[in-house]
Each structure stands twice: as C-alpha cells, then as structure tokens.
Amino acid sequence: MSSVDAPKMGGTGGDEKPRVAFWNDPEKRGYLFQALLFVVVGYLVYAAASNAIDNLTKQKIATGFGFWNNTAGFDIGQRLIPYETTSSYGRAFWVGLVNTLLVASIGIVFATMLGFIIGVARLSKNFLVNKLAAIYVEVIRNTPLLLQLLFWYNAVLKALPEVRDSVAMPGGFFLNNRGLFMPEPVFGASFSWVTWALAAGLMGYFAYGRWARKKQERTGQQSPVLLVGLGLVIAVPLLVYFAAGQPLSFNIPDLGRFNIRGGVQVFPEFVALLLGLVIYTAAFIAEVVRAGIQAVSKGQTEAAYALGLRPGPTLDLVVIPQAMRVIIPPLTSQYLNLTKNSSLAVAVGYPDLVQVFMGTVLNQTGQAVEVIAITMAVYLTISLFTSLVMNWYNSRKALVER
Amino acid sequence: MKKVLMSVAVGAAFVMAAGSASAQTLNQVKSRGVLQCGSNTGLAGFGQPDAQGNWTGLDVDYCRAIAAAIFNDATKVKFVPLSAKDRFTALQSGEVDVLVRNTTWTMSRDTQLGLEFGPVNYYDGQGFMVRKKLKIASAMELSGASVCTQQGTTTELNLADFFRANKLKYEVVAFASSDETIKAYDAGRCDVFTTDASGLYAERLKLTAPDDHIVLPEIISKEPLGAAWRHGDNQWGDIVKWTHYAMVTAEELGVTKANVDEMLKSTNPDVKRLLGTEGKFGEAIGLTNDWAYRIIKHVGNYGESFDRNVGAGSRLKIARGVNALWSKGGLQYAPPIR
C-alpha cells in the first residue's frame, strides 16, 4: 500500500508547497542557524580583537604594524637576499621566509626520493634489503624529530675538522666545521646566450620525446631519445659557451685568518636541518609508498609477468602508476608536515622564519600578537599553496571513471 | 615546539584575558601564597638550579628577598626558567610576577614593552671569549670570525653594532638558549662566544677545557642588569625597588644575616628605620614594618649575596669592581630610608 502512495504524496508536495511556519521549514531554519552562527563567530572575533587592543593599550605595550619598517639592528648568518644590520624588520622577515622555503623545498625533493627508495626496498624479496628498510622506518619514525635534529647537528659538527685542518677537495671545495665551501660561479655578460641555448635544448628535448612516444605508439619503433636528448641539452649549450668565449669564471674560496674567504658557503645548520627533515619525513613517505604499492592487487603484477615484462618495467609501468592514486593524498600531508617541522630550525640555529621573526624580531619589538599572527598566516599560506598544487596533481592522476 | 606553544599561549592570553595589571600583583602573590619569579634557565652565579632543584644565584637571592619581605619565608618562591626570547612575553602576560634574569635595562624595553625596570643589581658589559690557540689579544683582530650568540638579547644587537662601527666582517650564529650557544662554541662552530662579561666567566665553566679559552679585555657595551615588572602597578614596583635598596643599605650599615638580631637593639637611627624598630616604612609599601629585617634574616645583605654567588666566596671569583658600594668606589647606591 504505502509504496503505491508514496510517489503520489511526493508529487503533491513538489507542486504546491504546504504553508508552514518558517521555524518548521528545515531549509529556512537552516539559514537562520547559519546566520546566527555567523553572528556569534563574528562577535567572538570582534570581542577578542578589541579586548586584545584594549589590554595592550592599558599595559602600554606598543601595537600595530609600524615596527615593520624600523631598523632591525641584528645580523642573520645565512641570507639569500641582500640584508644588513641596518635593514628593516620587514626585510628580516623576508630573509627568514626565503630560508624556510629553501629548506622546505629541497627537503621535499630529497625526502620524496629517499622515501620512494626505502618504501620499495621494504617490499623487496631480498631479506637483508627488506629488513634494513624496516629497521630504518621503525627507528626513525619512533623517535622525536627534535632529538634527531640535535643529533644530526652535533654529529655534523663533531665529525668535521676545524678550519685550519679543512679538508681540501679537488676543484676548490673545502669542508670544515663552518660548512662546505664551494667555488662561486661568476657569470660574464654574454653568459645569457648559454642560458638561452640550454632553454632551447630542453624544449627541443621535450618535443623530440613527444614525437618519439607518438611514433612508438603508432609503429612500435623506438627512437634513441636519451642520446638525442643529451646532445640537445648538453652539447648545444657547450658549443654556444665556447663560441661566446667562455663567459664563466669561478671565485675559488681560500683559507683566511679565521675562516675561508670567498666562494659559496653551505652552513652546517642548514645541512643538519635538511638531513633531519629528509631522514625523518622519508620514513613516513616510505610507509605511504609501501601502503600504496600493496594496495595494487597482486593480479596486476602477475598479469604483467604473464605478458613477459621484467620486474623493473612491471614496477615502473604497471604498479607505480596505479599506486600513485593511493599515495598522493597522504604524501601531501607529509609535505605539509615537513614544511611545518622546519620551524624546529630554532634548535640548531638555522635562521628560518620562526627563528628570525618569531624569535629575534618578536623579542626586540615585544609585539607578540602581531608577529605571531603574521607567522601563522605565512605558514597557512604555504600549506594551502602546497595543498592546492598537490590536489591539482592528484586530480590528474586520479582514476577517471568512464 | 614548547616555545612556539608558549608564544601562542601568550598571544591568546592577550586576546582573552580581561584583567589589567593595575595594583593587583601584591594581592595575587599573597592569595597564591608563592612568588613567581622569572629566572634564567641556568647561569652559574645568577640563577641556576642544582641537582636537587635548589636554586642559587644573585638574581635568585633577589627573588628570595622579595618573598622574605612578603611572607617572612624565603622559600615561598617558584622559579620559572625563561629563555632570553620568551622572558618579556612571560612577564607581560602575568605568568611571572617579577623578572630577575640578568636582563639589561634599555629604553625601548622600558617604554615599548609595557614594563618597568628597577634597581640594577649587577652592572655588567658585553665581552668576547676566544680560544687561546688563536693568539688574539684584542677584539679588533676579530675580522672574519664567526660568532655564537643567544638570540633575543641586547648582546645580539651590540655585536652587530660593534662590528659595523669598526668595519669588521663577521658571521653570526644565533641560538635560542644559552646552553645550545655554548655547546656550539665548544664544538668549534664559532671562533668567538659573546655575552655579558659575567656570563662569559660563568659559561666558561661549562666548557670541556675551560683553561683553553680566554676572555678578551674589551667591554663593548653597558649592561645594567636589573629587575623588571609590569607597567602600571606602582605599589608592586615599590616593593621590588626597596627590596634591593634595603639589601644595599644593610651592607652600608654593616647589618648582616648573622648580626641582624643584635642590630634590633641598635640605637643608630638609620639601622632602626631599616629594621622597622622606628617608623612605619613597611606599611607604606603594603608590607609589615619588619620587612627589611625579614630580608636580611633570610637572605642577607647585598654584599653577602654577591660574595656567596659571584664574588670571592664562589667559583666565579668576580671582583666587586663597579658593583661595590658607592662609598667604596662602586655604583651601588641606595636612596635613604627615611
């Protein structure tokens, strides 16, 4: 009976709406609650902000963002953009931010590479490789990152010789407990030609690769992509370099009274932080990769073997592409973790955003609310941007259902 | 991470707390039954806990003296160890009642942080420590050196000023805590370790081979180290100020921990006013009239505290120098109690 009546009732309900009070209409009631929530949250934010300003004025604590252009007066060891003692707090902020982005982006690349290697190794049939990877993951994953950072910093420093006993390596490289010193490239005026040649070579390489793939799909014939690619990317710029009269020289570091002068310096603080972050995050990425690969049904591998594919190509062409769908979302959160964990830099003296801005600048200006708000906003922006890129990548790799 | 959390908590405290800091501190301390004193995380001679968790030091004695004046009990102090970069936020947000943590009194800190600075319990200046084997005799030879320092300190700023003014090149490595700083110097990360001269002698004791290091003769700054409290609570400020002045006055008058009971019978009007046998000076600052007697009974006078913690009777063996009484050529001078 009821199943016969039901469509009828639904039909009448859709045609003419029954007159009910708005608090009985779930849709209108929903709007009301949303509006109420909006007002309450808005009021809370307003009350908190005005209360904070009120308290700060009462205590005679400086407020506002006027400090941004004041002279900083302190120094920062590692700076990728020009900065001096007489620069502003705002400039110090940018120096810190660039340092954070540097360690985070390099860290993400290396952690991904190491993580994939360990993750695949954990699934190896070789007993030794398999167990080593398992031990790595369990040890690294189950000890605090801060401890590991301090370990790496002290391990890096203790293992390296003093300045006077610097390890001189061929090509003008020096290694000591102040860091790694490398020759600094000095680009001549006509060096831009070489850059253009390199860009053109890269474009040519991609175009050739596309053409070769299409040809293989069409005819089954393979082309020497690697050989032609190397020629385009290396030989062409080299030819241009010599043709332009070798417009590149190096500022070779040499031993000064205390320290090494000239060249590019890679600070031990940076190395320690990078090592710590990469090794720690790689353990998590390895587990993500292992889970992703195991999520691909065994039948896929067996089918690939049945078609005569060797284990290498099976992993490359069959398993990994399918595993990526499972891997990417948790991989994204590992990237976000790495970026946020880089704020532990403060423990090893690496001048990242938190160390420079939330440390020294906050202390010199005393404006905790403003400085912390800016720092949080920056981390939020970095994280959202990373998520955006990874979500875009994920949507490209996701299974397209037909 | 703990520091980050704390900074955030402090920020939240500003946003949420409704109270203000006017004339409340003494009542809060009394009702809590314990004084919360912001102190160093561990600086020999100034503020450092031993293996049993007993705090000792010149700054620690200052806090104990305040507690003695209020509670007649020098043990009613909770020491809150603070890093250089967290100390002001902890005081601003009310986590500590008073900050006695070898903190330099500067104009910007006094006027922009919502704080008041009080009597200077140690006149200091910034110095440099280097390894003997570098064969350096003066700070002017430090061009090209790398320098380890603690962030969030006046040290960090003086350092930049010194090298800029003398047109010397250097590389700074800044750490959040003094322990990390001295460890990095010990590990050879830096040629130079810099902090207040008193701190150099104290931190040198932590090095693996203290005798391999020397302190350079240059003092590059004025570092008046003193107590700080929240702006606006004048009664509390009076208590903090006069606690130090009472200790200095006691030294001047020869009143010591040992003879303070005898001194109660003294006929010297200065001593009588100090110990509360004449006048009502204690009540005027919200305490009892025997406030200074309590301080001297439990902690001693300034000279005793100095000797015991940083002077001849301590491991640091720092000479009184500018910290001697004004009558002996130093800068320690207390306004009269009358």
Interface residues (C-beta under 8 A of the other chain):
Chain A: A48 A49 N51 A52 N55 L56 K58 Q59 K60 I61 A62 G73 F74 D75 I76 G77 T85 T86 L146 N154 L157 K158 E162 N177 R178 G256 R257 F258 N259 R261 P268 E269 S343 L344 V346 A347 V348 G349 P351 V354 Q355 M358 G359 T360 L362 N363 Q364 T365 G366 A368 V369 I372 A373
Chain B: M1 K3 V4 S7 V8 V10 G11 F14 V15 M16 A17 A18 S20 A21 S22 A84 K85 F88 T89 Q92 S108 R109 T111 Q112 L113 G114 L134 L142 S143 G144 A145 S146 Q151 G152 T153 E156 L157 L159 A160 D161 F163 R164 Y170 E171 V172 V173 A174 F175 A176 E180 K183 A184 A187 G188 R189 D191 R230 H231 G232
